[in-house]
């Protein structure tokens, strides 16, 4: 590249600052010395690129926008909200960008220079805001016309495109702020607020319209996800809708799932959407005269990454359309009463209970058997049963397993059966926390059954002066509430223990003994054996045969005790 007769003025700092003052231009400038002639073109290319980069860095902003359009009246009869968050290292358009380069062959210096007029940037980004306001206003006007003709679906389509203009407005305002244009006139802050308020009012009218449809609500949610959150529709799987996220469904839930899938297929998505693999889960709830509808995008970790809300009036819909059978039942649950003919009972633990639990379910669904349960607060046991179609019930508990003297039991609604949901549904937990549920309390006075023992514990044919296994059993059984008697005629249970220890060998001052034992638990009323277990050759060691035998007795005694306790708790 040949030398110029005279170097451009911008290569000198003072002249460059005079010609391109900071209050009117954004500039970038780079130079390099000792540039060989064969490298000139490559170096100049690099210097221009560096100059452009320096200029861009002076204005590039990380834009984090929050676009919110929410409408709510103070009677809590209506709510619609859409929110999105978009992060971008902005692809700013530098309108009017100029670049120049120069090489001085004598000094072997190369220069790169980039500049852009602040006014040209202002005109562009101020125009973006102005255009967005115009599009918002046009959308509102078109939407008003469609709604006045009774077509809320077209009314929604006309206005919802305004959600995609929020990032454009945010980019324009942020860029103008960085350039130093911060006045209301420059940023059109008041004008934007006015048009957004008008838009929100129109959205409320659409949602409250008696002709508002599932398709219109589905379109709003689908558009918000694709344009507000920039999701890739090819990566979205619509799983379905349910009432308040409970798993309960209705014809409206099925229609919402179908409509969202259809709308996602119709709506054009942004050019570079996010590539997350996401499941879409929808729900709806009743708030006064309004049905609030939510659609959430959930990733593989179960985290909600996007959510869109809409609403529609319910007065023109049949209740069976939007309210599942379980939800109808739930609405009536707090008016139900459970009355018991008696609230105090007695019995012997682990033995059949003769008393009948009788009662009546009041204010329930006529002609319908009500799922009920008896819950033992003391033991945690739950027994499920049904009332008769007229609400009456008579139920007999097989036996009380816990031997605690005083126990509290409740007869209450079996929520899983009543709402027709899975036992582990998180919705059931929520209902229990949020609602006062019908129940009736019972007090049970429980006597522990009497146990008599027949014991034979011996070592090498000699009876032990103090039994080892029997005290272990009595200690644990007394904790459970059992009583003991030496009179077999009074006992409900007999425990027979036969245990024999025998000497084994010895090695290096260690002596070994073996214990053979059997335990039998007999129901004295029927003569049936509840438990019959044998243990042979249980080995232990000690400093002599007596010590080894005692340890073998203890080892087999622990095993027998655990087995008996487990069996009597069944």
C-alpha positions in Angstrom: 0.0 0.0 0.0 1.5 3.3 -1.1 2.0 6.3 1.3 -0.3 9.2 1.2 1.0 12.7 0.7 -0.3 13.7 4.0 -1.6 11.6 7.0 -5.3 12.0 7.9 -6.0 14.4 10.6 -7.6 11.7 12.8 -4.2 10.0 13.3 -3.3 12.9 15.6 -4.9 12.8 19.0 -5.7 16.6 19.4 -7.1 16.9 15.9 -9.1 13.7 16.2 -10.7 14.9 19.5 -11.5 18.2 17.8 -13.1 16.7 14.7 -14.9 13.9 16.6 -15.8 15.3 20.0 -17.1 12.8 22.6 -20.4 14.7 23.0 -21.2 14.0 19.3 -19.4 10.8 18.4 -18.5 7.4 19.7 -15.0 6.5 18.5 -12.5 3.6 18.5 -8.8 4.1 17.7 -5.8 1.7 17.4 -2.3 1.9 15.9 0.8 -0.2 15.6 4.5 0.5 15.0 7.2 -1.4 13.1 4.8 -2.8 10.5 6.5 -4.6 7.7 5.3 -3.9 4.2 4.2 -7.5 3.6 2.1 -7.4 6.7 0.3 -4.1 6.0 -3.0 -5.4 4.8 -3.4 -8.0 7.6 -2.4 -5.4 10.3 -4.8 -2.8 8.9 -7.6 -5.3 8.9 -6.9 -6.2 12.6 -6.6 -2.5 13.6 -9.9 -1.6 12.1 -11.5 -4.6 13.9 -10.0 -3.5 17.2 -11.2 0.0 16.7 -14.7 -1.2 16.0 -14.5 -3.4 19.1 -13.4 -0.5 21.3 -16.2 1.6 20.0 -18.8 -1.1 20.6 -17.5 -1.8 24.1 -18.2 1.8 25.0 -21.9 1.3 24.4 -22.7 -2.4 24.6 -25.0 -3.1 27.5 -26.1 -6.4 29.0 -29.8 -6.0 28.8 -32.0 -7.7 31.4 -35.6 -7.0 30.7 -38.6 -7.7 32.6 -41.8 -7.5 30.6 -44.9 -7.4 32.8 -48.4 -7.0 31.7 -50.7 -7.5 34.7 -54.3 -6.6 35.3 -56.1 -6.9 38.5 -59.1 -5.3 40.0 -59.2 -4.7 43.8 -62.0 -7.2 44.3 -59.7 -10.1 43.4 -62.2 -11.2 40.8 -59.7 -11.0 38.0 -56.1 -11.6 37.5 -53.9 -11.9 34.4 -50.2 -11.8 34.4 -47.4 -12.4 32.0 -43.8 -12.0 32.9 -40.6 -12.8 31.0 -36.9 -12.4 31.6 -34.5 -12.2 28.7 -30.8 -11.9 29.0 -28.7 -10.8 26.0 -25.3 -9.2 25.3 -27.1 -7.0 23.0 -26.6 -7.1 19.2 -26.6 -3.4 18.9 -27.0 -1.9 15.5 -24.4 0.9 15.0 -26.3 2.9 12.4 -24.0 5.2 10.4 -20.7 3.4 11.5 -17.7 4.6 9.5 -14.2 3.0 9.5 -10.9 4.4 8.1 -7.3 3.1 7.9 -3.9 4.5 7.1 -0.3 3.3 6.7 2.7 5.5 7.0 5.5 3.7 5.1 8.3 6.0 6.3 7.4 5.7 10.0 6.2 2.1 9.4 3.1 2.8 11.5 -0.5 1.6 10.8 -3.7 3.1 12.0 -7.3 2.0 12.4 -10.2 4.3 13.2 -14.0 3.8 13.7 -16.6 6.4 14.5 -20.4 6.8 14.6 -22.6 9.8 15.2 -24.5 9.8 18.5 -27.3 11.6 16.6 -27.7 8.7 14.1 -27.9 6.2 17.0 -30.4 8.4 18.8 -32.6 8.6 15.6 -32.5 4.8 15.3 -33.2 3.8 18.8 -35.7 6.6 19.5 -37.4 5.3 16.3 -37.5 1.8 17.7 -39.4 3.0 20.7 -41.7 5.2 18.6 -42.5 2.2 16.3 -43.2 -0.1 19.2 -45.7 2.4 20.7 -47.4 2.7 17.3 -47.6 -1.1 17.0 -49.0 -1.4 20.5 -51.7 1.2 19.8 -52.6 -0.4 16.5 -52.9 -3.8 18.3 -55.2 -2.3 20.9 -57.4 -0.6 18.4 -57.7 -3.8 16.3 -58.4 -5.8 19.4 -61.2 -3.5 20.4 -62.8 -3.8 17.0 -62.7 -7.6 17.2 -64.0 -7.7 20.7 -66.9 -5.4 19.9 -68.0 -7.8 17.2 -67.9 -10.7 19.7 -64.7 -12.4 18.6 -62.3 -12.7 21.7 -60.0 -15.1 19.9 -59.1 -12.6 17.2 -59.1 -9.8 19.8 -56.5 -11.7 21.8 -54.3 -12.4 18.7 -54.4 -8.8 17.8 -53.2 -7.5 21.2 -50.9 -10.3 22.4 -48.2 -9.5 19.9 -47.4 -6.5 22.0 -45.6 -8.8 24.5 -42.8 -9.3 22.0 -42.3 -5.5 21.8 -41.2 -5.2 25.4 -37.6 -6.2 24.7 -37.4 -3.8 21.8 -38.6 -0.9 24.0 -36.2 -1.9 26.8 -33.3 -2.1 24.4 -34.1 1.3 22.9 -34.5 3.0 26.4 -31.3 1.4 27.8 -29.3 2.4 24.7 -30.5 6.0 24.8 -29.7 6.1 28.5 -26.1 5.0 27.9 -25.9 7.7 25.2 -27.0 10.3 27.7 -30.6 10.7 26.5 -32.6 10.3 29.7 -35.5 12.7 29.5 -39.1 11.6 29.4 -39.3 13.1 25.9 -36.3 11.1 24.7 -37.4 7.8 26.3 -41.1 8.3 25.9 -41.6 7.0 29.4 -45.1 8.6 30.0 -46.3 7.6 26.5 -45.3 4.0 27.0 -47.0 3.8 30.5 -50.2 5.2 29.0 -50.3 2.8 26.1 -49.5 -0.2 28.4 -52.2 0.8 30.8 -54.7 0.9 27.9 -53.5 -2.5 26.7 -53.9 -4.0 30.1 -57.5 -2.7 30.3 -58.2 -4.3 27.0 -56.8 -7.6 28.1 -59.1 -7.5 31.1 -62.0 -6.9 28.9 -61.1 -9.9 26.7 -60.7 -12.2 29.7 -63.9 -11.0 31.3 -65.9 -11.4 28.0 -68.6 -14.0 28.2 -67.4 -15.2 24.8 -63.8 -15.7 26.0 -62.7 -19.2 24.8 -60.2 -21.8 25.7 -58.5 -21.3 22.3 -57.9 -17.6 23.1 -56.4 -18.4 26.5 -54.3 -21.2 25.0 -53.0 -18.8 22.3 -52.0 -16.2 24.9 -50.1 -18.8 26.9 -48.4 -20.4 23.9 -47.4 -17.0 22.5 -46.0 -15.9 25.8 -43.8 -19.0 26.1 -42.5 -18.8 22.5 -41.9 -15.0 22.4 -41.7 -13.8 26.0 -39.4 -16.7 27.1 -38.0 -17.5 23.6 -38.6 -21.2 24.0 -38.2 -23.7 21.2 -41.5 -25.3 20.4 -39.8 -28.4 19.0 -38.4 -29.0 22.5 -41.7 -28.6 24.3 -43.9 -31.5 25.4 -47.4 -30.7 26.6 -48.2 -33.0 29.5 -51.6 -31.8 30.3 -53.7 -29.7 32.7 -55.3 -30.4 36.1 -57.4 -28.6 38.6 -55.1 -26.6 41.0 -52.3 -29.0 40.0 -54.1 -31.9 41.8 -54.2 -34.4 39.0 -58.0 -34.0 38.8 -59.2 -33.2 35.3 -62.3 -32.1 33.5 -63.4 -31.6 29.9 -61.9 -28.0 30.0 -58.5 -29.5 31.0 -58.6 -31.8 28.0 -59.5 -29.0 25.7 -56.7 -26.8 27.1 -54.1 -29.4 26.5 -55.3 -30.0 22.9 -55.6 -26.2 22.2 -52.1 -25.4 23.6 -50.6 -28.1 21.4 -52.4 -26.7 18.3 -51.4 -23.1 19.1 -47.8 -24.0 19.6 -47.8 -25.5 16.1 -49.3 -22.4 14.5 -47.2 -19.7 16.2 -44.0 -18.7 14.5 -41.1 -18.7 17.1 -38.2 -16.4 17.5 -35.1 -16.9 15.3 -32.8 -18.2 18.0 -34.9 -19.8 20.7 -33.5 -21.5 23.8 -32.8 -25.2 23.4 -34.1 -26.5 26.7 -36.0 -29.8 26.7 -39.0 -28.9 28.7 -42.3 -30.4 29.8 -45.4 -28.1 29.9 -47.7 -28.6 32.9 -50.9 -26.6 33.2 -53.4 -25.9 35.9 -56.4 -23.8 36.6 -58.2 -22.5 39.7 -61.4 -20.7 40.5 -61.2 -17.2 41.9 -64.7 -15.7 42.2 -66.2 -15.4 38.7 -62.9 -15.9 37.0 -61.0 -19.1 36.0 -57.2 -18.4 36.3 -55.1 -20.6 34.0 -51.4 -21.2 34.4 -48.9 -23.0 32.1 -45.4 -23.8 33.4 -42.4 -25.0 31.5 -40.4 -27.4 33.7 -36.9 -28.8 33.0 -35.4 -32.2 33.7 -34.5 -31.2 37.3 -38.1 -30.3 38.1 -37.5 -26.6 38.1 -39.9 -24.1 36.6 -38.1 -22.0 34.0 -41.0 -20.2 32.5 -44.7 -19.6 33.4 -47.6 -17.9 31.6 -50.9 -17.0 33.0 -54.3 -16.2 31.5 -57.9 -16.0 32.7 -61.5 -16.4 31.5 -64.9 -15.7 32.9 -66.8 -18.7 34.1 -70.4 -17.5 34.2 -71.1 -18.7 30.6 -69.6 -22.1 31.2 -71.3 -25.2 32.6 -69.9 -26.2 35.9 -69.3 -29.8 34.8 -67.1 -28.4 32.0 -64.5 -26.7 34.2 -65.0 -28.4 37.6 -63.8 -32.0 38.1 -66.1 -34.3 40.2 -63.5 -34.4 43.0 -63.3 -30.6 43.1 -67.1 -30.5 43.4 -66.8 -32.8 46.4 -64.1 -30.7 47.8 -66.3 -27.6 47.8 -68.8 -29.4 50.0 -66.3 -31.1 52.4 -66.3 -28.4 55.1 -70.1 -28.6 55.5 -69.9 -32.4 56.2 -70.3 -33.6 59.8 -69.4 -37.0 61.2 -71.5 -38.0 64.3 -70.6 -41.0 66.4 -73.1 -42.9 68.6 -70.4 -43.3 71.2 -67.0 -41.7 71.6 -65.5 -43.9 74.3 -64.5 -47.5 74.0 -62.4 -50.2 75.8 -60.6 -53.3 74.8 -57.5 -55.5 75.2 -54.6 -54.8 72.8 -53.7 -57.5 70.3 -57.1 -59.2 70.9 -60.3 -59.0 68.8 -62.4 -55.9 69.6 -66.1 -56.7 70.1 -67.4 -53.1 70.1 -69.0 -51.7 66.9 -68.2 -48.1 65.9 -71.4 -46.6 64.7 -72.2 -43.2 63.3 -73.6 -41.0 60.5 -72.1 -38.7 57.9 -74.3 -35.6 57.7 -74.6 -33.1 54.8 -72.8 -35.4 52.4 -73.6 -36.2 48.7 -77.1 -37.9 48.7 -77.2 -41.5 47.6 -73.4 -41.8 47.7 -71.2 -44.0 49.9 -68.6 -41.8 51.6 -64.9 -43.0 51.9 -64.0 -42.9 55.5 -61.0 -43.9 57.6 -60.2 -44.6 61.2 -56.8 -43.1 62.2 -55.1 -44.2 65.3 -53.0 -41.2 66.5 -51.1 -43.3 69.0 -49.9 -46.1 66.6 -50.3 -44.3 63.3 -52.5 -47.1 61.9 -55.1 -46.2 59.3 -58.1 -48.4 58.5 -60.3 -47.4 55.5 -64.0 -48.2 55.0 -67.1 -46.9 53.3 -70.4 -45.5 54.7 -73.7 -46.7 53.4 -75.4 -44.7 50.6 -77.4 -42.9 53.3 -74.3 -41.9 55.2 -74.7 -44.3 58.1 -71.8 -46.7 59.0 -71.1 -49.5 61.5 -67.6 -50.7 61.6 -65.7 -53.2 63.7 -62.0 -52.9 64.4 -60.2 -56.2 64.2 -57.8 -55.4 67.0 -55.9 -52.6 68.6 -52.2 -53.3 68.2 -50.7 -50.7 70.5 -51.0 -51.5 74.2 -50.8 -47.9 75.4 -53.4 -47.4 78.1 -55.2 -44.4 76.6 -55.4 -44.0 72.8 -57.0 -41.3 70.5 -58.6 -42.4 67.3 -60.4 -40.3 64.7 -63.1 -41.2 62.2 -62.6 -38.9 59.3 -62.9 -38.4 55.5 -60.6 -40.6 53.5 -59.4 -37.8 51.2 -57.7 -40.0 48.6 -60.9 -42.0 48.1 -63.2 -38.9 48.4 -61.3 -36.9 45.8 -60.4 -40.0 43.7 -56.6 -39.2 44.0 -53.5 -41.2 44.6 -52.6 -41.6 48.3 -49.3 -39.8 47.8 -50.7 -36.7 46.0 -49.2 -33.5 47.2 -52.6 -31.9 46.7 -54.0 -34.0 49.6 -51.3 -32.6 51.9 -52.3 -29.1 50.8 -56.0 -29.7 51.5 -55.2 -31.0 55.0 -53.1 -27.9 55.7 -55.6 -25.4 54.3 -59.0 -26.7 55.2 -60.9 -27.7 58.3 -61.8 -31.3 57.5 -64.7 -33.3 59.1 -63.7 -35.7 61.8 -64.9 -37.2 65.1 -62.7 -38.2 68.0 -62.8 -41.4 70.0 -61.0 -42.3 73.2 -60.0 -45.9 73.7 -59.1 -47.3 77.1 -56.8 -50.3 76.4 -55.7 -53.0 78.8 -52.6 -55.0 78.0 -53.2 -58.8 77.7 -51.9 -61.0 80.5 -49.0 -63.2 79.7 -47.9 -66.3 81.7 -44.5 -67.9 81.2 -43.3 -71.5 81.2 -39.5 -71.4 81.4 -36.7 -73.9 81.4 -33.2 -72.4 81.1 -30.3 -74.7 82.0 -26.6 -75.1 81.5 -25.1 -78.6 81.1 -28.3 -80.0 82.5 -28.4 -77.7 85.6 -31.2 -75.2 85.9 -30.1 -71.6 86.0 -30.7 -70.0 89.4 -31.6 -66.7 87.6 -33.1 -67.0 84.1 -31.5 -64.9 81.4 -33.9 -65.0 78.4 -37.2 -64.5 80.4 -36.2 -61.1 81.9 -35.2 -59.8 78.4 -38.7 -60.7 77.2 -40.5 -59.2 80.1 -38.6 -55.9 79.9 -39.6 -55.3 76.3 -43.2 -56.6 76.6 -43.9 -54.4 79.7 -42.9 -51.4 77.6 -45.6 -52.4 75.1 -48.2 -52.5 77.9 -48.4 -56.3 78.5 -49.1 -57.6 82.0 -47.7 -60.8 83.6 -49.4 -63.5 85.7 -48.4 -66.8 87.2 -51.9 -68.1 86.9 -52.3 -69.6 83.4 -56.1 -69.5 83.8 -56.0 -65.7 83.8 -53.7 -65.3 80.9 -54.5 -64.5 77.3 -51.1 -65.6 76.1 -48.5 -68.2 77.2 -44.8 -67.9 76.3 -42.8 -71.1 76.6 -39.0 -70.8 76.6 -36.8 -73.9 76.6 -33.1 -73.0 76.4 -30.0 -75.3 77.1 -26.4 -74.3 77.0 -23.7 -76.9 76.5 -19.9 -76.7 76.7 -17.8 -76.8 73.6 -14.0 -76.7 73.3 -11.4 -74.3 74.4 -8.4 -72.7 72.6 -5.7 -70.4 74.0 -7.6 -69.6 77.2 -10.9 -69.0 75.3 -13.8 -71.3 76.2 -16.8 -71.9 73.9 -20.4 -72.7 74.7 -23.4 -73.4 72.5 -27.0 -72.6 73.2 -30.0 -74.4 71.8 -33.4 -72.7 72.4 -37.1 -72.7 71.3 -39.8 -70.2 72.0 -43.6 -70.8 71.6 -46.3 -68.2 72.0 -49.7 -69.7 72.5 -53.2 -68.0 72.3 -54.8 -69.3 75.5 -58.3 -68.8 74.1 -57.9 -71.0 71.1 -54.8 -73.0 71.8 -53.3 -71.8 68.5 -49.5 -71.3 68.4 -48.9 -67.7 67.3 -45.1 -68.3 67.2 -42.9 -71.3 67.2 -39.2 -70.8 66.6 -36.1 -72.9 67.3 -32.4 -71.8 67.4 -29.6 -74.3 67.5 -25.9 -74.0 68.2 -25.8 -70.3 69.0 -22.1 -69.9 69.9 -20.2 -67.5 72.1 -16.9 -67.4 74.0 -15.6 -66.4 77.5 -12.9 -66.8 80.1 -14.5 -70.0 81.2 -17.4 -72.2 80.2 -19.9 -70.5 82.6 -19.1 -67.0 81.0 -19.3 -68.5 77.5 -22.7 -70.1 78.4 -24.1 -66.9 79.8 -23.1 -64.9 76.7 -24.6 -67.5 74.4 -27.9 -67.3 76.5 -27.8 -63.5 76.1 -27.2 -63.7 72.3 -30.1 -66.1 71.7 -32.3 -64.2 74.2 -31.9 -60.9 72.2 -32.9 -62.8 69.0 -35.9 -64.4 70.6 -37.1 -61.0 72.2 -37.0 -59.2 68.8 -38.9 -62.1 67.2 -41.6 -62.2 69.8 -42.1 -58.4 69.9 -42.3 -58.2 66.1 -44.9 -61.0 66.1 -47.1 -59.5 68.8 -47.0 -56.1 67.0 -48.4 -57.6 63.8 
